[in-house]
Amino acid sequence: MKSFITLGIIITISALVVFVYGFIKGEFLFGPFIATVIGINFIFIAFARLKQEREEAT
């Protein structure tokens, strides 16, 4: 599960960088925006699953 969190963070940061770069250039890049929102959601879900797995283990 930690690998999913790491992958989610890397993808989210990459999409956010592309989105901010486009925003600075004066364009709203919808693809990187959606990828950032989905990436943040993915990270939250992975954290919740990790917490659930830890509670079940104890």
PyMOL Python script that loads the backbone (N, CA, C, O; Angstrom):
from pymol import cmd

cmd.read_pdbstr("""\
ATOM      1  N   MET A   1       0.832  -1.189   0.000  1.00  0.00           N
ATOM      2  CA  MET A   1       0.000   0.000   0.000  1.00  0.00           C
ATOM      3  C   MET A   1       0.877   1.253   0.000  1.00  0.00           C
ATOM      4  O   MET A   1       0.483   2.287  -0.540  1.00  0.00           O
ATOM      5  N   LYS A   2       2.042   1.165   0.593  1.00  0.00           N
ATOM      6  CA  LYS A   2       2.933   2.330   0.604  1.00  0.00           C
ATOM      7  C   LYS A   2       3.390   2.698  -0.802  1.00  0.00           C
ATOM      8  O   LYS A   2       3.619   3.870  -1.099  1.00  0.00           O
ATOM      9  N   SER A   3       3.521   1.699  -1.662  1.00  0.00           N
ATOM     10  CA  SER A   3       3.919   1.992  -3.035  1.00  0.00           C
ATOM     11  C   SER A   3       2.819   2.760  -3.771  1.00  0.00           C
ATOM     12  O   SER A   3       3.114   3.614  -4.608  1.00  0.00           O
ATOM     13  N   PHE A   4       1.549   2.462  -3.464  1.00  0.00           N
ATOM     14  CA  PHE A   4       0.442   3.204  -4.066  1.00  0.00           C
ATOM     15  C   PHE A   4       0.462   4.664  -3.617  1.00  0.00           C
ATOM     16  O   PHE A   4       0.208   5.568  -4.414  1.00  0.00           O
ATOM     17  N   ILE A   5       0.763   4.889  -2.352  1.00  0.00           N
ATOM     18  CA  ILE A   5       0.830   6.257  -1.837  1.00  0.00           C
ATOM     19  C   ILE A   5       1.972   7.012  -2.508  1.00  0.00           C
ATOM     20  O   ILE A   5       1.809   8.161  -2.920  1.00  0.00           O
ATOM     21  N   THR A   6       3.128   6.362  -2.616  1.00  0.00           N
ATOM     22  CA  THR A   6       4.280   6.997  -3.259  1.00  0.00           C
ATOM     23  C   THR A   6       3.982   7.325  -4.715  1.00  0.00           C
ATOM     24  O   THR A   6       4.262   8.430  -5.180  1.00  0.00           O
ATOM     25  N   LEU A   7       3.417   6.370  -5.425  1.00  0.00           N
ATOM     26  CA  LEU A   7       3.063   6.592  -6.826  1.00  0.00           C
ATOM     27  C   LEU A   7       2.028   7.701  -6.966  1.00  0.00           C
ATOM     28  O   LEU A   7       2.133   8.538  -7.862  1.00  0.00           O
ATOM     29  N   GLY A   8       1.034   7.713  -6.093  1.00  0.00           N
ATOM     30  CA  GLY A   8       0.015   8.766  -6.121  1.00  0.00           C
ATOM     31  C   GLY A   8       0.599  10.144  -5.885  1.00  0.00           C
ATOM     32  O   GLY A   8       0.202  11.113  -6.530  1.00  0.00           O
ATOM     33  N   ILE A   9       1.542  10.230  -4.959  1.00  0.00           N
ATOM     34  CA  ILE A   9       2.172  11.526  -4.677  1.00  0.00           C
ATOM     35  C   ILE A   9       2.987  11.997  -5.875  1.00  0.00           C
ATOM     36  O   ILE A   9       2.928  13.171  -6.238  1.00  0.00           O
ATOM     37  N   ILE A  10       3.741  11.102  -6.488  1.00  0.00           N
ATOM     38  CA  ILE A  10       4.564  11.478  -7.642  1.00  0.00           C
ATOM     39  C   ILE A  10       3.687  11.956  -8.800  1.00  0.00           C
ATOM     40  O   ILE A  10       3.973  12.986  -9.411  1.00  0.00           O
ATOM     41  N   ILE A  11       2.637  11.224  -9.098  1.00  0.00           N
ATOM     42  CA  ILE A  11       1.752  11.597 -10.210  1.00  0.00           C
ATOM     43  C   ILE A  11       1.018  12.900  -9.913  1.00  0.00           C
ATOM     44  O   ILE A  11       0.868  13.746 -10.795  1.00  0.00           O
ATOM     45  N   THR A  12       0.561  13.064  -8.673  1.00  0.00           N
ATOM     46  CA  THR A  12      -0.162  14.280  -8.307  1.00  0.00           C
ATOM     47  C   THR A  12       0.741  15.505  -8.414  1.00  0.00           C
ATOM     48  O   THR A  12       0.325  16.538  -8.937  1.00  0.00           O
ATOM     49  N   ILE A  13       1.959  15.397  -7.927  1.00  0.00           N
ATOM     50  CA  ILE A  13       2.891  16.534  -8.000  1.00  0.00           C
ATOM     51  C   ILE A  13       3.233  16.843  -9.445  1.00  0.00           C
ATOM     52  O   ILE A  13       3.308  18.012  -9.822  1.00  0.00           O
ATOM     53  N   SER A  14       3.441  15.818 -10.264  1.00  0.00           N
ATOM     54  CA  SER A  14       3.744  16.048 -11.682  1.00  0.00           C
ATOM     55  C   SER A  14       2.591  16.759 -12.387  1.00  0.00           C
ATOM     56  O   SER A  14       2.807  17.714 -13.133  1.00  0.00           O
ATOM     57  N   ALA A  15       1.376  16.293 -12.149  1.00  0.00           N
ATOM     58  CA  ALA A  15       0.210  16.925 -12.779  1.00  0.00           C
ATOM     59  C   ALA A  15       0.028  18.348 -12.277  1.00  0.00           C
ATOM     60  O   ALA A  15      -0.356  19.233 -13.041  1.00  0.00           O
ATOM     61  N   LEU A  16       0.300  18.573 -10.999  1.00  0.00           N
ATOM     62  CA  LEU A  16       0.176  19.915 -10.438  1.00  0.00           C
ATOM     63  C   LEU A  16       1.203  20.865 -11.049  1.00  0.00           C
ATOM     64  O   LEU A  16       0.896  22.028 -11.313  1.00  0.00           O
ATOM     65  N   VAL A  17       2.408  20.379 -11.271  1.00  0.00           N
ATOM     66  CA  VAL A  17       3.448  21.212 -11.903  1.00  0.00           C
ATOM     67  C   VAL A  17       3.029  21.608 -13.309  1.00  0.00           C
ATOM     68  O   VAL A  17       3.168  22.768 -13.696  1.00  0.00           O
ATOM     69  N   VAL A  18       2.513  20.648 -14.081  1.00  0.00           N
ATOM     70  CA  VAL A  18       2.062  20.951 -15.448  1.00  0.00           C
ATOM     71  C   VAL A  18       0.885  21.920 -15.416  1.00  0.00           C
ATOM     72  O   VAL A  18       0.815  22.836 -16.234  1.00  0.00           O
ATOM     73  N   PHE A  19      -0.037  21.724 -14.479  1.00  0.00           N
ATOM     74  CA  PHE A  19      -1.196  22.609 -14.371  1.00  0.00           C
ATOM     75  C   PHE A  19      -0.766  24.035 -14.024  1.00  0.00           C
ATOM     76  O   PHE A  19      -1.236  24.990 -14.642  1.00  0.00           O
ATOM     77  N   VAL A  20       0.118  24.183 -13.046  1.00  0.00           N
ATOM     78  CA  VAL A  20       0.574  25.516 -12.638  1.00  0.00           C
ATOM     79  C   VAL A  20       1.367  26.173 -13.760  1.00  0.00           C
ATOM     80  O   VAL A  20       1.231  27.375 -13.988  1.00  0.00           O
ATOM     81  N   TYR A  21       2.194  25.402 -14.466  1.00  0.00           N
ATOM     82  CA  TYR A  21       2.955  25.951 -15.590  1.00  0.00           C
ATOM     83  C   TYR A  21       2.013  26.498 -16.663  1.00  0.00           C
ATOM     84  O   TYR A  21       2.236  27.589 -17.187  1.00  0.00           O
ATOM     85  N   GLY A  22       0.977  25.755 -16.986  1.00  0.00           N
ATOM     86  CA  GLY A  22      -0.004  26.227 -17.961  1.00  0.00           C
ATOM     87  C   GLY A  22      -0.770  27.434 -17.458  1.00  0.00           C
ATOM     88  O   GLY A  22      -1.078  28.346 -18.226  1.00  0.00           O
ATOM     89  N   PHE A  23      -1.080  27.443 -16.161  1.00  0.00           N
ATOM     90  CA  PHE A  23      -1.806  28.572 -15.576  1.00  0.00           C
ATOM     91  C   PHE A  23      -0.965  29.844 -15.627  1.00  0.00           C
ATOM     92  O   PHE A  23      -1.491  30.931 -15.870  1.00  0.00           O
ATOM     93  N   ILE A  24       0.347  29.708 -15.397  1.00  0.00           N
ATOM     94  CA  ILE A  24       1.258  30.859 -15.478  1.00  0.00           C
ATOM     95  C   ILE A  24       1.324  31.387 -16.908  1.00  0.00           C
ATOM     96  O   ILE A  24       1.427  32.593 -17.129  1.00  0.00           O
ATOM     97  N   LYS A  25       1.265  30.481 -17.869  1.00  0.00           N
ATOM     98  CA  LYS A  25       1.282  30.872 -19.285  1.00  0.00           C
ATOM     99  C   LYS A  25      -0.050  31.466 -19.739  1.00  0.00           C
ATOM    100  O   LYS A  25      -0.157  31.942 -20.869  1.00  0.00           O
ATOM    101  N   GLY A  26      -1.058  31.444 -18.880  1.00  0.00           N
ATOM    102  CA  GLY A  26      -2.337  32.041 -19.216  1.00  0.00           C
ATOM    103  C   GLY A  26      -3.354  31.067 -19.782  1.00  0.00           C
ATOM    104  O   GLY A  26      -4.349  31.485 -20.375  1.00  0.00           O
ATOM    105  N   GLU A  27      -3.119  29.782 -19.609  1.00  0.00           N
ATOM    106  CA  GLU A  27      -4.039  28.783 -20.116  1.00  0.00           C
ATOM    107  C   GLU A  27      -4.528  27.913 -18.959  1.00  0.00           C
ATOM    108  O   GLU A  27      -3.792  27.632 -18.014  1.00  0.00           O
ATOM    109  N   PHE A  28      -5.779  27.500 -19.061  1.00  0.00           N
ATOM    110  CA  PHE A  28      -6.317  26.562 -18.082  1.00  0.00           C
ATOM    111  C   PHE A  28      -6.268  25.184 -18.706  1.00  0.00           C
ATOM    112  O   PHE A  28      -7.055  24.872 -19.600  1.00  0.00           O
ATOM    113  N   LEU A  29      -5.339  24.354 -18.234  1.00  0.00           N
ATOM    114  CA  LEU A  29      -5.184  23.005 -18.764  1.00  0.00           C
ATOM    115  C   LEU A  29      -6.082  22.069 -17.967  1.00  0.00           C
ATOM    116  O   LEU A  29      -5.808  21.748 -16.811  1.00  0.00           O
ATOM    117  N   PHE A  30      -7.154  21.643 -18.611  1.00  0.00           N
ATOM    118  CA  PHE A  30      -8.166  20.842 -17.915  1.00  0.00           C
ATOM    119  C   PHE A  30      -7.655  19.447 -17.560  1.00  0.00           C
ATOM    120  O   PHE A  30      -7.980  18.934 -16.489  1.00  0.00           O
ATOM    121  N   GLY A  31      -6.870  18.828 -18.423  1.00  0.00           N
ATOM    122  CA  GLY A  31      -6.348  17.481 -18.175  1.00  0.00           C
ATOM    123  C   GLY A  31      -5.505  17.395 -16.916  1.00  0.00           C
ATOM    124  O   GLY A  31      -5.777  16.556 -16.057  1.00  0.00           O
ATOM    125  N   PRO A  32      -4.476  18.249 -16.779  1.00  0.00           N
ATOM    126  CA  PRO A  32      -3.679  18.216 -15.553  1.00  0.00           C
ATOM    127  C   PRO A  32      -4.476  18.595 -14.304  1.00  0.00           C
ATOM    128  O   PRO A  32      -4.179  18.119 -13.208  1.00  0.00           O
ATOM    129  N   PHE A  33      -5.484  19.447 -14.468  1.00  0.00           N
ATOM    130  CA  PHE A  33      -6.330  19.797 -13.325  1.00  0.00           C
ATOM    131  C   PHE A  33      -7.091  18.572 -12.826  1.00  0.00           C
ATOM    132  O   PHE A  33      -7.118  18.297 -11.627  1.00  0.00           O
ATOM    133  N   ILE A  34      -7.710  17.838 -13.755  1.00  0.00           N
ATOM    134  CA  ILE A  34      -8.451  16.633 -13.383  1.00  0.00           C
ATOM    135  C   ILE A  34      -7.500  15.586 -12.824  1.00  0.00           C
ATOM    136  O   ILE A  34      -7.839  14.904 -11.858  1.00  0.00           O
ATOM    137  N   ALA A  35      -6.315  15.444 -13.411  1.00  0.00           N
ATOM    138  CA  ALA A  35      -5.334  14.477 -12.914  1.00  0.00           C
ATOM    139  C   ALA A  35      -4.909  14.821 -11.482  1.00  0.00           C
ATOM    140  O   ALA A  35      -4.699  13.922 -10.668  1.00  0.00           O
ATOM    141  N   THR A  36      -4.783  16.104 -11.174  1.00  0.00           N
ATOM    142  CA  THR A  36      -4.428  16.521  -9.819  1.00  0.00           C
ATOM    143  C   THR A  36      -5.540  16.185  -8.834  1.00  0.00           C
ATOM    144  O   THR A  36      -5.274  15.682  -7.743  1.00  0.00           O
ATOM    145  N   VAL A  37      -6.776  16.458  -9.210  1.00  0.00           N
ATOM    146  CA  VAL A  37      -7.908  16.162  -8.324  1.00  0.00           C
ATOM    147  C   VAL A  37      -8.033  14.657  -8.096  1.00  0.00           C
ATOM    148  O   VAL A  37      -8.243  14.215  -6.967  1.00  0.00           O
ATOM    149  N   ILE A  38      -7.906  13.877  -9.154  1.00  0.00           N
ATOM    150  CA  ILE A  38      -7.987  12.422  -9.027  1.00  0.00           C
ATOM    151  C   ILE A  38      -6.809  11.891  -8.210  1.00  0.00           C
ATOM    152  O   ILE A  38      -6.978  10.971  -7.410  1.00  0.00           O
ATOM    153  N   GLY A  39      -5.627  12.461  -8.403  1.00  0.00           N
ATOM    154  CA  GLY A  39      -4.454  12.039  -7.639  1.00  0.00           C
ATOM    155  C   GLY A  39      -4.610  12.303  -6.149  1.00  0.00           C
ATOM    156  O   GLY A  39      -4.237  11.466  -5.327  1.00  0.00           O
ATOM    157  N   ILE A  40      -5.159  13.458  -5.798  1.00  0.00           N
ATOM    158  CA  ILE A  40      -5.393  13.779  -4.380  1.00  0.00           C
ATOM    159  C   ILE A  40      -6.407  12.799  -3.798  1.00  0.00           C
ATOM    160  O   ILE A  40      -6.232  12.319  -2.677  1.00  0.00           O
ATOM    161  N   ASN A  41      -7.460  12.500  -4.548  1.00  0.00           N
ATOM    162  CA  ASN A  41      -8.457  11.531  -4.109  1.00  0.00           C
ATOM    163  C   ASN A  41      -7.812  10.151  -3.922  1.00  0.00           C
ATOM    164  O   ASN A  41      -8.092   9.466  -2.938  1.00  0.00           O
ATOM    165  N   PHE A  42      -6.968   9.752  -4.843  1.00  0.00           N
ATOM    166  CA  PHE A  42      -6.278   8.464  -4.766  1.00  0.00           C
ATOM    167  C   PHE A  42      -5.410   8.383  -3.505  1.00  0.00           C
ATOM    168  O   PHE A  42      -5.378   7.350  -2.835  1.00  0.00           O
ATOM    169  N   ILE A  43      -4.713   9.465  -3.187  1.00  0.00           N
ATOM    170  CA  ILE A  43      -3.865   9.488  -1.994  1.00  0.00           C
ATOM    171  C   ILE A  43      -4.717   9.352  -0.735  1.00  0.00           C
ATOM    172  O   ILE A  43      -4.360   8.599   0.170  1.00  0.00           O
ATOM    173  N   PHE A  44      -5.834  10.066  -0.664  1.00  0.00           N
ATOM    174  CA  PHE A  44      -6.711   9.960   0.503  1.00  0.00           C
ATOM    175  C   PHE A  44      -7.263   8.542   0.662  1.00  0.00           C
ATOM    176  O   PHE A  44      -7.325   8.023   1.777  1.00  0.00           O
ATOM    177  N   ILE A  45      -7.658   7.922  -0.430  1.00  0.00           N
ATOM    178  CA  ILE A  45      -8.171   6.561  -0.371  1.00  0.00           C
ATOM    179  C   ILE A  45      -7.077   5.593   0.092  1.00  0.00           C
ATOM    180  O   ILE A  45      -7.337   4.701   0.899  1.00  0.00           O
ATOM    181  N   ALA A  46      -5.853   5.772  -0.423  1.00  0.00           N
ATOM    182  CA  ALA A  46      -4.749   4.895  -0.026  1.00  0.00           C
ATOM    183  C   ALA A  46      -4.433   5.054   1.456  1.00  0.00           C
ATOM    184  O   ALA A  46      -4.161   4.065   2.138  1.00  0.00           O
ATOM    185  N   PHE A  47      -4.465   6.298   1.970  1.00  0.00           N
ATOM    186  CA  PHE A  47      -4.229   6.515   3.395  1.00  0.00           C
ATOM    187  C   PHE A  47      -5.317   5.856   4.234  1.00  0.00           C
ATOM    188  O   PHE A  47      -5.023   5.254   5.266  1.00  0.00           O
ATOM    189  N   ALA A  48      -6.551   5.964   3.806  1.00  0.00           N
ATOM    190  CA  ALA A  48      -7.650   5.346   4.547  1.00  0.00           C
ATOM    191  C   ALA A  48      -7.516   3.825   4.560  1.00  0.00           C
ATOM    192  O   ALA A  48      -7.747   3.194   5.591  1.00  0.00           O
ATOM    193  N   ARG A  49      -7.148   3.234   3.429  1.00  0.00           N
ATOM    194  CA  ARG A  49      -6.949   1.781   3.364  1.00  0.00           C
ATOM    195  C   ARG A  49      -5.789   1.342   4.240  1.00  0.00           C
ATOM    196  O   ARG A  49      -5.867   0.312   4.911  1.00  0.00           O
ATOM    197  N   LEU A  50      -4.704   2.125   4.237  1.00  0.00           N
ATOM    198  CA  LEU A  50      -3.542   1.807   5.062  1.00  0.00           C
ATOM    199  C   LEU A  50      -3.915   1.853   6.540  1.00  0.00           C
ATOM    200  O   LEU A  50      -3.511   0.986   7.315  1.00  0.00           O
ATOM    201  N   LYS A  51      -4.675   2.852   6.922  1.00  0.00           N
ATOM    202  CA  LYS A  51      -5.113   2.962   8.305  1.00  0.00           C
ATOM    203  C   LYS A  51      -6.024   1.782   8.676  1.00  0.00           C
ATOM    204  O   LYS A  51      -5.911   1.225   9.768  1.00  0.00           O
ATOM    205  N   GLN A  52      -6.919   1.409   7.768  1.00  0.00           N
ATOM    206  CA  GLN A  52      -7.830   0.291   8.003  1.00  0.00           C
ATOM    207  C   GLN A  52      -7.053  -1.013   8.146  1.00  0.00           C
ATOM    208  O   GLN A  52      -7.372  -1.828   9.011  1.00  0.00           O
ATOM    209  N   GLU A  53      -6.047  -1.220   7.317  1.00  0.00           N
ATOM    210  CA  GLU A  53      -5.234  -2.438   7.389  1.00  0.00           C
ATOM    211  C   GLU A  53      -4.459  -2.497   8.706  1.00  0.00           C
ATOM    212  O   GLU A  53      -4.311  -3.571   9.290  1.00  0.00           O
ATOM    213  N   ARG A  54      -3.971  -1.363   9.168  1.00  0.00           N
ATOM    214  CA  ARG A  54      -3.234  -1.335  10.437  1.00  0.00           C
ATOM    215  C   ARG A  54      -4.161  -1.638  11.606  1.00  0.00           C
ATOM    216  O   ARG A  54      -3.763  -2.330  12.543  1.00  0.00           O
ATOM    217  N   GLU A  55      -5.398  -1.128  11.565  1.00  0.00           N
ATOM    218  CA  GLU A  55      -6.344  -1.403  12.643  1.00  0.00           C
ATOM    219  C   GLU A  55      -6.755  -2.866  12.664  1.00  0.00           C
ATOM    220  O   GLU A  55      -6.945  -3.440  13.736  1.00  0.00           O
ATOM    221  N   GLU A  56      -6.894  -3.475  11.490  1.00  0.00           N
ATOM    222  CA  GLU A  56      -7.262  -4.887  11.419  1.00  0.00           C
ATOM    223  C   GLU A  56      -6.128  -5.796  11.877  1.00  0.00           C
ATOM    224  O   GLU A  56      -6.373  -6.897  12.370  1.00  0.00           O
ATOM    225  N   ALA A  57      -4.891  -5.341  11.716  1.00  0.00           N
ATOM    226  CA  ALA A  57      -3.743  -6.155  12.107  1.00  0.00           C
ATOM    227  C   ALA A  57      -3.579  -6.228  13.619  1.00  0.00           C
ATOM    228  O   ALA A  57      -3.010  -7.189  14.136  1.00  0.00           O
ATOM    229  N   THR A  58      -4.076  -5.215  14.334  1.00  0.00           N
ATOM    230  CA  THR A  58      -3.911  -5.217  15.783  1.00  0.00           C
ATOM    231  C   THR A  58      -5.079  -5.812  16.489  1.00  0.00           C
ATOM    232  O   THR A  58      -5.087  -5.884  17.718  1.00  0.00           O
TER     233      THR A  58
END
""", "prot")
cmd.dss("prot")
cmd.show_as("cartoon", "prot")
cmd.util.cbc("prot")
cmd.orient("prot")
